[in-house]
Amino acid sequence: MTALTRYKLRKLAKYTLVTRAVAITFTLYSGGALDLQIGAWALLGLWTGILEEYLFGRRFRSLAIPLQFLGKVLLVNLLTIALIALAFAMDSDRFNWFAHHQPDKVQHIFLMRQLYTLMLRVVIITSIAILVVQVEELMGRRMFVGFLLGRYERPVAEERVVLTLDLVGSTGLAERMGDLRYFRFINTTYSLMTDAVLRNEADIHKYVGDEVIFTWPMKVGVRHENCLDLFFDIEERIAQHAEVLKGEFGVVPAFRAALHGGRVISAQIGHTKRSLELSGDVMNSVSRMLGVAKDMKVDLLISSELLARIPGARERFSIGPEMVAPVKGRKREVHVHEVGRSRKV
């Protein structure tokens, strides 16, 4: 099973579990009994997830966030009503949504108070489920779960892989395009990275202007060479859309990147505006390595320390000779290698 398939299945599971949990809470709060209807609410969550992932997709991305929620909730409920009507039309004898008041015809469903009571519950429950899942995606799974569990209230030491990716010639591009067009260019470019990010199981830690910082838990980052493949998969994705980017913006973006891993400190910072930050020697080193990659005009540099933890790297990637990158504030240098990909999985 690919990482992209796992992502889609996780998303369907999130909608199913969140909808079921909200329905149980709503039922208990209203004094109702937990019966087989809870299974129906779980199916509604699965149905909502399918619509979100396979029908809605990015169709609402251009709207303001409140309008995105409103549009999704309205469509989910309209399609749910259509399913109810279809179920009755196909087999009215077994149609028992309303056990004590069976409608005679499809159109009679819309004259029944029970339908509107049901749909009010559907609106409330699906709205909360959509809100929770969208907030989780907005914050990122790691940050969202960490905040819920209070994991990062105190600094936590973790073993992580860090890839920092920088757009080549960003200053000149911004001056040539102008602020608004450059922002659209950056946003379009970042959107094209999505499939590569999901395929290689990366977390997006932060966008810093024209720079993106990706992270993995050490085990996930080195597994199947995910941390190395991400850079080349992004390049491949950009190349596939080169004509479109060239036509719309007059340029095809190119990137340089640095890859390092080891012990980092994760912690929440701020009070009125909280964020999850990474600090430590790894972050300092990878930032300096990116500067060295720019100076040397090298696409991707990896530290020798991290490379030693990826035993299968040399089977699919061409690894250059070891070089020394002095890091400001460190007593010792970072040893790095240039990397190219010779074979895709």
MARLOTOR-547656 format. One record per residue (C-alpha): chain; x, y, z; residue number from 1; residue in three letters. Coordinates in steps of 0.001 Angstrom, whole numbers, plus 500000, padded with zeros to 6 digits. Example, Ala and Ser with C-alpha at 12.3 -4.5 7.8 and 13.67 -1.06 7.14 Angstrom:
+-------+--------+--------+--------+-----+-----+
! chain !     px !     py !     pz !   n ! res !
+-------+--------+--------+--------+-----+-----+
!     A ! 512300 ! 495500 ! 507800 !   1 ! ALA !
!     A ! 513670 ! 498940 ! 507140 !   2 ! SER !
+-------+--------+--------+--------+-----+-----+
//
This chain:
+-------+--------+--------+--------+-----+-----+
! chain !     px !     py !     pz !   n ! res !
+-------+--------+--------+--------+-----+-----+
!     A ! 500000 ! 500000 ! 500000 !   1 ! MET !
!     A ! 501425 ! 503374 ! 498979 !   2 ! THR !
!     A ! 501762 ! 506356 ! 501328 !   3 ! ALA !
!     A ! 499186 ! 508240 ! 499222 !   4 ! LEU !
!     A ! 496649 ! 505425 ! 499645 !   5 ! THR !
!     A ! 497340 ! 505332 ! 503386 !   6 ! ARG !
!     A ! 496737 ! 509088 ! 503547 !   7 ! TYR !
!     A ! 493363 ! 508769 ! 501813 !   8 ! LYS !
!     A ! 492313 ! 505860 ! 504054 !   9 ! LEU !
!     A ! 493385 ! 507812 ! 507160 !  10 ! ARG !
!     A ! 491285 ! 510742 ! 506019 !  11 ! LYS !
!     A ! 488210 ! 508543 ! 505551 !  12 ! LEU !
!     A ! 488844 ! 506996 ! 508976 !  13 ! ALA !
!     A ! 489154 ! 510463 ! 510557 !  14 ! LYS !
!     A ! 485781 ! 511543 ! 509178 !  15 ! TYR !
!     A ! 484187 ! 508264 ! 510268 !  16 ! THR !
!     A ! 485565 ! 508362 ! 513820 !  17 ! LEU !
!     A ! 485006 ! 512081 ! 514389 !  18 ! VAL !
!     A ! 481420 ! 511923 ! 513075 !  19 ! THR !
!     A ! 480685 ! 508876 ! 515244 !  20 ! ARG !
!     A ! 482205 ! 510521 ! 518336 !  21 ! ALA !
!     A ! 480227 ! 513740 ! 517799 !  22 ! VAL !
!     A ! 477025 ! 511747 ! 517201 !  23 ! ALA !
!     A ! 477519 ! 509773 ! 520430 !  24 ! ILE !
!     A ! 478141 ! 512985 ! 522379 !  25 ! THR !
!     A ! 475102 ! 514652 ! 520800 !  26 ! PHE !
!     A ! 472891 ! 511606 ! 521514 !  27 ! THR !
!     A ! 473958 ! 511340 ! 525147 !  28 ! LEU !
!     A ! 473561 ! 515092 ! 525672 !  29 ! TYR !
!     A ! 470021 ! 515034 ! 524253 !  30 ! SER !
!     A ! 469068 ! 512075 ! 526458 !  31 ! GLY !
!     A ! 468800 ! 509589 ! 523618 !  32 ! GLY !
!     A ! 469811 ! 505948 ! 523664 !  33 ! ALA !
!     A ! 472915 ! 504556 ! 521984 !  34 ! LEU !
!     A ! 471531 ! 502041 ! 519510 !  35 ! ASP !
!     A ! 472150 ! 500862 ! 515967 !  36 ! LEU !
!     A ! 471777 ! 504440 ! 514707 !  37 ! GLN !
!     A ! 475366 ! 505052 ! 515829 !  38 ! ILE !
!     A ! 476430 ! 502756 ! 513007 !  39 ! GLY !
!     A ! 474421 ! 504909 ! 510598 !  40 ! ALA !
!     A ! 476267 ! 508006 ! 511847 !  41 ! TRP !
!     A ! 479575 ! 506238 ! 511233 !  42 ! ALA !
!     A ! 478441 ! 505553 ! 507666 !  43 ! LEU !
!     A ! 477535 ! 509234 ! 507342 !  44 ! LEU !
!     A ! 481096 ! 510104 ! 508415 !  45 ! GLY !
!     A ! 482501 ! 507717 ! 505816 !  46 ! LEU !
!     A ! 480168 ! 509227 ! 503206 !  47 ! TRP !
!     A ! 481321 ! 512744 ! 504169 !  48 ! THR !
!     A ! 484958 ! 511698 ! 503859 !  49 ! GLY !
!     A ! 484370 ! 510169 ! 500428 !  50 ! ILE !
!     A ! 482678 ! 513348 ! 499218 !  51 ! LEU !
!     A ! 485460 ! 515514 ! 500655 !  52 ! GLU !
!     A ! 488302 ! 513474 ! 499198 !  53 ! GLU !
!     A ! 486919 ! 512331 ! 495851 !  54 ! TYR !
!     A ! 484230 ! 514876 ! 494888 !  55 ! LEU !
!     A ! 485037 ! 518208 ! 496521 !  56 ! PHE !
!     A ! 488817 ! 517953 ! 496189 !  57 ! GLY !
!     A ! 490191 ! 521448 ! 495629 !  58 ! ARG !
!     A ! 486993 ! 522911 ! 494234 !  59 ! ARG !
!     A ! 486425 ! 525107 ! 497287 !  60 ! PHE !
!     A ! 490043 ! 526224 ! 497775 !  61 ! ARG !
!     A ! 489508 ! 529588 ! 496059 !  62 ! SER !
!     A ! 486723 ! 530543 ! 498506 !  63 ! LEU !
!     A ! 487091 ! 532131 ! 501925 !  64 ! ALA !
!     A ! 487310 ! 529526 ! 504712 !  65 ! ILE !
!     A ! 483773 ! 530199 ! 506082 !  66 ! PRO !
!     A ! 482355 ! 529769 ! 502566 !  67 ! LEU !
!     A ! 484345 ! 526546 ! 502156 !  68 ! GLN !
!     A ! 482716 ! 525091 ! 505266 !  69 ! PHE !
!     A ! 479263 ! 526322 ! 504256 !  70 ! LEU !
!     A ! 479571 ! 524923 ! 500733 !  71 ! GLY !
!     A ! 480765 ! 521512 ! 501934 !  72 ! LYS !
!     A ! 478072 ! 521227 ! 504611 !  73 ! VAL !
!     A ! 475322 ! 522196 ! 502144 !  74 ! LEU !
!     A ! 476498 ! 519712 ! 499527 !  75 ! LEU !
!     A ! 476890 ! 516880 ! 502051 !  76 ! VAL !
!     A ! 473351 ! 517420 ! 503280 !  77 ! ASN !
!     A ! 471803 ! 517845 ! 499826 !  78 ! LEU !
!     A ! 473418 ! 514612 ! 498667 !  79 ! LEU !
!     A ! 472348 ! 512861 ! 501886 !  80 ! THR !
!     A ! 468737 ! 513939 ! 501287 !  81 ! ILE !
!     A ! 469046 ! 512642 ! 497725 !  82 ! ALA !
!     A ! 470229 ! 509273 ! 499076 !  83 ! LEU !
!     A ! 467275 ! 509086 ! 501460 !  84 ! ILE !
!     A ! 464852 ! 509803 ! 498602 !  85 ! ALA !
!     A ! 466615 ! 507270 ! 496379 !  86 ! LEU !
!     A ! 466489 ! 504599 ! 499099 !  87 ! ALA !
!     A ! 462727 ! 505075 ! 499451 !  88 ! PHE !
!     A ! 462151 ! 505134 ! 495703 !  89 ! ALA !
!     A ! 464056 ! 501860 ! 495207 !  90 ! MET !
!     A ! 462395 ! 499882 ! 497996 !  91 ! ASP !
!     A ! 459653 ! 501695 ! 499897 !  92 ! SER !
!     A ! 458587 ! 498507 ! 501743 !  93 ! ASP !
!     A ! 461894 ! 498299 ! 503559 !  94 ! ARG !
!     A ! 462342 ! 502013 ! 504021 !  95 ! PHE !
!     A ! 462258 ! 502489 ! 507804 !  96 ! ASN !
!     A ! 464144 ! 505674 ! 508610 !  97 ! TRP !
!     A ! 460952 ! 506862 ! 510305 !  98 ! PHE !
!     A ! 459582 ! 503766 ! 511990 !  99 ! ALA !
!     A ! 456234 ! 505175 ! 513132 ! 100 ! HIS !
!     A ! 455417 ! 507450 ! 510179 ! 101 ! HIS !
!     A ! 456064 ! 505723 ! 506886 ! 102 ! GLN !
!     A ! 455673 ! 508037 ! 503855 ! 103 ! PRO !
!     A ! 453528 ! 506829 ! 500968 ! 104 ! ASP !
!     A ! 455431 ! 508623 ! 498209 ! 105 ! LYS !
!     A ! 458896 ! 510086 ! 497804 ! 106 ! VAL !
!     A ! 457580 ! 513660 ! 497825 ! 107 ! GLN !
!     A ! 455851 ! 513024 ! 501166 ! 108 ! HIS !
!     A ! 459266 ! 512709 ! 502798 ! 109 ! ILE !
!     A ! 459729 ! 516451 ! 502447 ! 110 ! PHE !
!     A ! 456486 ! 517143 ! 504340 ! 111 ! LEU !
!     A ! 457576 ! 515195 ! 507410 ! 112 ! MET !
!     A ! 458866 ! 516928 ! 510515 ! 113 ! ARG !
!     A ! 461117 ! 513947 ! 511259 ! 114 ! GLN !
!     A ! 463103 ! 514625 ! 508072 ! 115 ! LEU !
!     A ! 463961 ! 518156 ! 509144 ! 116 ! TYR !
!     A ! 464807 ! 517030 ! 512685 ! 117 ! THR !
!     A ! 467125 ! 514432 ! 511206 ! 118 ! LEU !
!     A ! 468692 ! 516888 ! 508780 ! 119 ! MET !
!     A ! 469287 ! 519413 ! 511566 ! 120 ! LEU !
!     A ! 471258 ! 516752 ! 513405 ! 121 ! ARG !
!     A ! 473111 ! 515877 ! 510208 ! 122 ! VAL !
!     A ! 473986 ! 519547 ! 509641 ! 123 ! VAL !
!     A ! 475304 ! 519972 ! 513185 ! 124 ! ILE !
!     A ! 477252 ! 516723 ! 513293 ! 125 ! ILE !
!     A ! 478762 ! 516966 ! 509795 ! 126 ! THR !
!     A ! 479656 ! 520636 ! 510376 ! 127 ! SER !
!     A ! 481599 ! 519759 ! 513523 ! 128 ! ILE !
!     A ! 483275 ! 516783 ! 511818 ! 129 ! ALA !
!     A ! 484314 ! 518864 ! 508801 ! 130 ! ILE !
!     A ! 485565 ! 521638 ! 511078 ! 131 ! LEU !
!     A ! 487655 ! 519274 ! 513215 ! 132 ! VAL !
!     A ! 489240 ! 517500 ! 510236 ! 133 ! VAL !
!     A ! 489930 ! 520758 ! 508382 ! 134 ! GLN !
!     A ! 491559 ! 522330 ! 511454 ! 135 ! VAL !
!     A ! 493687 ! 519191 ! 511868 ! 136 ! GLU !
!     A ! 494849 ! 519483 ! 508255 ! 137 ! GLU !
!     A ! 495444 ! 523224 ! 508621 ! 138 ! LEU !
!     A ! 497628 ! 522743 ! 511708 ! 139 ! MET !
!     A ! 499204 ! 519473 ! 510621 ! 140 ! GLY !
!     A ! 498557 ! 516131 ! 512290 ! 141 ! ARG !
!     A ! 501629 ! 516269 ! 514507 ! 142 ! ARG !
!     A ! 500907 ! 519759 ! 515842 ! 143 ! MET !
!     A ! 497158 ! 519113 ! 516226 ! 144 ! PHE !
!     A ! 497575 ! 515874 ! 518174 ! 145 ! VAL !
!     A ! 500430 ! 517373 ! 520179 ! 146 ! GLY !
!     A ! 498308 ! 520352 ! 521199 ! 147 ! PHE !
!     A ! 495326 ! 518141 ! 522111 ! 148 ! LEU !
!     A ! 497455 ! 515855 ! 524278 ! 149 ! LEU !
!     A ! 499598 ! 518666 ! 525696 ! 150 ! GLY !
!     A ! 502688 ! 516862 ! 524463 ! 151 ! ARG !
!     A ! 504680 ! 519987 ! 523659 ! 152 ! TYR !
!     A ! 503780 ! 522115 ! 526682 ! 153 ! GLU !
!     A ! 507281 ! 521261 ! 527836 ! 154 ! ARG !
!     A ! 510254 ! 520856 ! 525458 ! 155 ! PRO !
!     A ! 510538 ! 517341 ! 524012 ! 156 ! VAL !
!     A ! 513732 ! 515840 ! 522579 ! 157 ! ALA !
!     A ! 513094 ! 513875 ! 519370 ! 158 ! GLU !
!     A ! 515099 ! 512183 ! 516665 ! 159 ! GLU !
!     A ! 513980 ! 513804 ! 513409 ! 160 ! ARG !
!     A ! 515069 ! 514255 ! 509815 ! 161 ! VAL !
!     A ! 514925 ! 517831 ! 508511 ! 162 ! VAL !
!     A ! 514883 ! 518911 ! 504852 ! 163 ! LEU !
!     A ! 514980 ! 522610 ! 504083 ! 164 ! THR !
!     A ! 514070 ! 523580 ! 500516 ! 165 ! LEU !
!     A ! 514750 ! 526995 ! 498980 ! 166 ! ASP !
!     A ! 513604 ! 528563 ! 495703 ! 167 ! LEU !
!     A ! 516501 ! 529537 ! 493422 ! 168 ! VAL !
!     A ! 516609 ! 533221 ! 492446 ! 169 ! GLY !
!     A ! 513589 ! 534180 ! 494527 ! 170 ! SER !
!     A ! 514564 ! 537845 ! 494946 ! 171 ! THR !
!     A ! 514848 ! 538437 ! 491206 ! 172 ! GLY !
!     A ! 511606 ! 536564 ! 490537 ! 173 ! LEU !
!     A ! 509727 ! 538658 ! 493100 ! 174 ! ALA !
!     A ! 511019 ! 541905 ! 491601 ! 175 ! GLU !
!     A ! 510143 ! 540818 ! 488065 ! 176 ! ARG !
!     A ! 506651 ! 539472 ! 488842 ! 177 ! MET !
!     A ! 505467 ! 541918 ! 491461 ! 178 ! GLY !
!     A ! 504111 ! 541008 ! 494882 ! 179 ! ASP !
!     A ! 500687 ! 539601 ! 493975 ! 180 ! LEU !
!     A ! 501792 ! 537571 ! 490960 ! 181 ! ARG !
!     A ! 504805 ! 536241 ! 492863 ! 182 ! TYR !
!     A ! 502538 ! 535120 ! 495697 ! 183 ! PHE !
!     A ! 500343 ! 533229 ! 493208 ! 184 ! ARG !
!     A ! 503488 ! 531681 ! 491730 ! 185 ! PHE !
!     A ! 504700 ! 530510 ! 495156 ! 186 ! ILE !
!     A ! 501262 ! 529194 ! 496120 ! 187 ! ASN !
!     A ! 500888 ! 527289 ! 492838 ! 188 ! THR !
!     A ! 504358 ! 525796 ! 493244 ! 189 ! THR !
!     A ! 503689 ! 524683 ! 496812 ! 190 ! TYR !
!     A ! 500378 ! 523126 ! 495758 ! 191 ! SER !
!     A ! 502165 ! 521051 ! 493121 ! 192 ! LEU !
!     A ! 504350 ! 519568 ! 495869 ! 193 ! MET !
!     A ! 501366 ! 517973 ! 497637 ! 194 ! THR !
!     A ! 501472 ! 514550 ! 495983 ! 195 ! ASP !
!     A ! 505218 ! 514224 ! 496578 ! 196 ! ALA !
!     A ! 504826 ! 515234 ! 500232 ! 197 ! VAL !
!     A ! 502076 ! 512665 ! 500812 ! 198 ! LEU !
!     A ! 503895 ! 509933 ! 498900 ! 199 ! ARG !
!     A ! 507007 ! 510359 ! 501051 ! 200 ! ASN !
!     A ! 505136 ! 510747 ! 504373 ! 201 ! GLU !
!     A ! 506632 ! 514157 ! 505170 ! 202 ! ALA !
!     A ! 505334 ! 516748 ! 507632 ! 203 ! ASP !
!     A ! 505500 ! 520378 ! 506529 ! 204 ! ILE !
!     A ! 506941 ! 522108 ! 509575 ! 205 ! HIS !
!     A ! 506897 ! 525649 ! 508288 ! 206 ! LYS !
!     A ! 506774 ! 527943 ! 505256 ! 207 ! TYR !
!     A ! 509302 ! 530765 ! 505549 ! 208 ! VAL !
!     A ! 508685 ! 532947 ! 502519 ! 209 ! GLY !
!     A ! 510230 ! 531052 ! 499597 ! 210 ! ASP !
!     A ! 511660 ! 528352 ! 501872 ! 211 ! GLU !
!     A ! 509881 ! 525209 ! 503077 ! 212 ! VAL !
!     A ! 510992 ! 523076 ! 506026 ! 213 ! ILE !
!     A ! 509943 ! 519409 ! 505937 ! 214 ! PHE !
!     A ! 510439 ! 516967 ! 508809 ! 215 ! THR !
!     A ! 510008 ! 513261 ! 509551 ! 216 ! TRP !
!     A ! 510434 ! 511123 ! 512643 ! 217 ! PRO !
!     A ! 513828 ! 509512 ! 512069 ! 218 ! MET !
!     A ! 512368 ! 506054 ! 511440 ! 219 ! LYS !
!     A ! 509904 ! 507348 ! 508823 ! 220 ! VAL !
!     A ! 512386 ! 509664 ! 507129 ! 221 ! GLY !
!     A ! 515007 ! 507005 ! 506442 ! 222 ! VAL !
!     A ! 512451 ! 504295 ! 505586 ! 223 ! ARG !
!     A ! 512439 ! 503631 ! 501826 ! 224 ! HIS !
!     A ! 514734 ! 506692 ! 501504 ! 225 ! GLU !
!     A ! 511690 ! 508977 ! 501907 ! 226 ! ASN !
!     A ! 513746 ! 512012 ! 502872 ! 227 ! CYS !
!     A ! 515884 ! 511741 ! 499714 ! 228 ! LEU !
!     A ! 513056 ! 510866 ! 497350 ! 229 ! ASP !
!     A ! 511001 ! 513892 ! 498392 ! 230 ! LEU !
!     A ! 513351 ! 516410 ! 496770 ! 231 ! PHE !
!     A ! 513530 ! 514529 ! 493476 ! 232 ! PHE !
!     A ! 509801 ! 513778 ! 493435 ! 233 ! ASP !
!     A ! 509129 ! 517517 ! 493840 ! 234 ! ILE !
!     A ! 511486 ! 518260 ! 490955 ! 235 ! GLU !
!     A ! 509727 ! 515631 ! 488841 ! 236 ! GLU !
!     A ! 506310 ! 517050 ! 489713 ! 237 ! ARG !
!     A ! 507427 ! 520564 ! 488745 ! 238 ! ILE !
!     A ! 508853 ! 519254 ! 485474 ! 239 ! ALA !
!     A ! 505514 ! 517602 ! 484630 ! 240 ! GLN !
!     A ! 503818 ! 521008 ! 484909 ! 241 ! HIS !
!     A ! 506654 ! 523023 ! 483384 ! 242 ! ALA !
!     A ! 504674 ! 524141 ! 480332 ! 243 ! GLU !
!     A ! 501761 ! 525371 ! 482455 ! 244 ! VAL !
!     A ! 504068 ! 527260 ! 484831 ! 245 ! LEU !
!     A ! 506040 ! 528714 ! 481949 ! 246 ! LYS !
!     A ! 502871 ! 529861 ! 480220 ! 247 ! GLY !
!     A ! 501307 ! 531451 ! 483309 ! 248 ! GLU !
!     A ! 504362 ! 532878 ! 485088 ! 249 ! PHE !
!     A ! 507100 ! 532866 ! 482455 ! 250 ! GLY !
!     A ! 509424 ! 530707 ! 484558 ! 251 ! VAL !
!     A ! 509824 ! 527155 ! 485861 ! 252 ! VAL !
!     A ! 510925 ! 527098 ! 489538 ! 253 ! PRO !
!     A ! 514145 ! 525371 ! 490605 ! 254 ! ALA !
!     A ! 515183 ! 524479 ! 494140 ! 255 ! PHE !
!     A ! 518185 ! 523817 ! 496310 ! 256 ! ARG !
!     A ! 517958 ! 521815 ! 499487 ! 257 ! ALA !
!     A ! 519871 ! 520534 ! 502507 ! 258 ! ALA !
!     A ! 519136 ! 517388 ! 504490 ! 259 ! LEU !
!     A ! 520255 ! 516570 ! 508009 ! 260 ! HIS !
!     A ! 518952 ! 514594 ! 510973 ! 261 ! GLY !
!     A ! 519447 ! 513922 ! 514642 ! 262 ! GLY !
!     A ! 518265 ! 515190 ! 517996 ! 263 ! ARG !
!     A ! 515977 ! 518240 ! 517896 ! 264 ! VAL !
!     A ! 513968 ! 519972 ! 520605 ! 265 ! ILE !
!     A ! 510233 ! 520402 ! 519884 ! 266 ! SER !
!     A ! 508197 ! 522816 ! 521983 ! 267 ! ALA !
!     A ! 505271 ! 525210 ! 521877 ! 268 ! GLN !
!     A ! 506157 ! 528872 ! 521982 ! 269 ! ILE !
!     A ! 504013 ! 531969 ! 522341 ! 270 ! GLY !
!     A ! 500869 ! 532766 ! 524293 ! 271 ! HIS !
!     A ! 498289 ! 534673 ! 522245 ! 272 ! THR !
!     A ! 499669 ! 533015 ! 519073 ! 273 ! LYS !
!     A ! 501105 ! 529563 ! 519623 ! 274 ! ARG !
!     A ! 503261 ! 527564 ! 517282 ! 275 ! SER !
!     A ! 505368 ! 524444 ! 517384 ! 276 ! LEU !
!     A ! 509057 ! 525170 ! 516914 ! 277 ! GLU !
!     A ! 512120 ! 522998 ! 516374 ! 278 ! LEU !
!     A ! 515488 ! 524028 ! 517733 ! 279 ! SER !
!     A ! 518915 ! 522590 ! 518377 ! 280 ! GLY !
!     A ! 522131 ! 521796 ! 516587 ! 281 ! ASP !
!     A ! 520377 ! 520012 ! 513694 ! 282 ! VAL !
!     A ! 518361 ! 523106 ! 512773 ! 283 ! MET !
!     A ! 521446 ! 525331 ! 512915 ! 284 ! ASN !
!     A ! 523463 ! 522881 ! 510828 ! 285 ! SER !
!     A ! 520840 ! 522321 ! 508120 ! 286 ! VAL !
!     A ! 520411 ! 526071 ! 507711 ! 287 ! SER !
!     A ! 524143 ! 526491 ! 507207 ! 288 ! ARG !
!     A ! 524227 ! 523539 ! 504820 ! 289 ! MET !
!     A ! 521590 ! 525236 ! 502683 ! 290 ! LEU !
!     A ! 523801 ! 528302 ! 502498 ! 291 ! GLY !
!     A ! 526709 ! 526100 ! 501360 ! 292 ! VAL !
!     A ! 524467 ! 524486 ! 498701 ! 293 ! ALA !
!     A ! 523632 ! 527963 ! 497375 ! 294 ! LYS !
!     A ! 527281 ! 529017 ! 497315 ! 295 ! ASP !
!     A ! 528320 ! 525820 ! 495543 ! 296 ! MET !
!     A ! 525244 ! 525871 ! 493239 ! 297 ! LYS !
!     A ! 524466 ! 522282 ! 494281 ! 298 ! VAL !
!     A ! 520892 ! 520971 ! 494164 ! 299 ! ASP !
!     A ! 520922 ! 518762 ! 497266 ! 300 ! LEU !
!     A ! 523368 ! 518242 ! 500126 ! 301 ! LEU !
!     A ! 523054 ! 515576 ! 502802 ! 302 ! ILE !
!     A ! 525091 ! 515316 ! 505981 ! 303 ! SER !
!     A ! 527398 ! 512320 ! 506421 ! 304 ! SER !
!     A ! 525741 ! 511658 ! 509790 ! 305 ! GLU !
!     A ! 522330 ! 511181 ! 508224 ! 306 ! LEU !
!     A ! 523659 ! 509344 ! 505178 ! 307 ! LEU !
!     A ! 525173 ! 506716 ! 507506 ! 308 ! ALA !
!     A ! 521652 ! 506037 ! 508821 ! 309 ! ARG !
!     A ! 520260 ! 505318 ! 505318 ! 310 ! ILE !
!     A ! 522001 ! 502057 ! 504344 ! 311 ! PRO !
!     A ! 520157 ! 501657 ! 501032 ! 312 ! GLY !
!     A ! 520838 ! 505179 ! 499765 ! 313 ! ALA !
!     A ! 523761 ! 504270 ! 497508 ! 314 ! ARG !
!     A ! 521711 ! 501674 ! 495645 ! 315 ! GLU !
!     A ! 519399 ! 504284 ! 494070 ! 316 ! ARG !
!     A ! 521254 ! 507567 ! 494539 ! 317 ! PHE !
!     A ! 524579 ! 508854 ! 493297 ! 318 ! SER !
!     A ! 526539 ! 510133 ! 496302 ! 319 ! ILE !
!     A ! 529332 ! 512640 ! 495712 ! 320 ! GLY !
!     A ! 532611 ! 512783 ! 497622 ! 321 ! PRO !
!     A ! 532603 ! 514036 ! 501190 ! 322 ! GLU !
!     A ! 533019 ! 517788 ! 501667 ! 323 ! MET !
!     A ! 533365 ! 519924 ! 504764 ! 324 ! VAL !
!     A ! 530804 ! 522655 ! 505563 ! 325 ! ALA !
!     A ! 531870 ! 524946 ! 508431 ! 326 ! PRO !
!     A ! 528940 ! 525838 ! 510670 ! 327 ! VAL !
!     A ! 528892 ! 529113 ! 512550 ! 328 ! LYS !
!     A ! 528736 ! 528578 ! 516305 ! 329 ! GLY !
!     A ! 529899 ! 524953 ! 516164 ! 330 ! ARG !
!     A ! 533257 ! 523634 ! 517299 ! 331 ! LYS !
!     A ! 533340 ! 521106 ! 514469 ! 332 ! ARG !
!     A ! 532392 ! 521128 ! 510812 ! 333 ! GLU !
!     A ! 529538 ! 519287 ! 509158 ! 334 ! VAL !
!     A ! 530598 ! 516705 ! 506585 ! 335 ! HIS !
!     A ! 528284 ! 516700 ! 503568 ! 336 ! VAL !
!     A ! 527741 ! 514949 ! 500226 ! 337 ! HIS !
!     A ! 526072 ! 516047 ! 497018 ! 338 ! GLU !
!     A ! 523218 ! 513733 ! 496024 ! 339 ! VAL !
!     A ! 521590 ! 512807 ! 492723 ! 340 ! GLY !
!     A ! 518991 ! 510143 ! 491979 ! 341 ! ARG !
!     A ! 520022 ! 507394 ! 489598 ! 342 ! SER !
!     A ! 516947 ! 505191 ! 489924 ! 343 ! ARG !
!     A ! 513356 ! 505746 ! 491023 ! 344 ! LYS !
!     A ! 511483 ! 503039 ! 492919 ! 345 ! VAL !
+-------+--------+--------+--------+-----+-----+
//
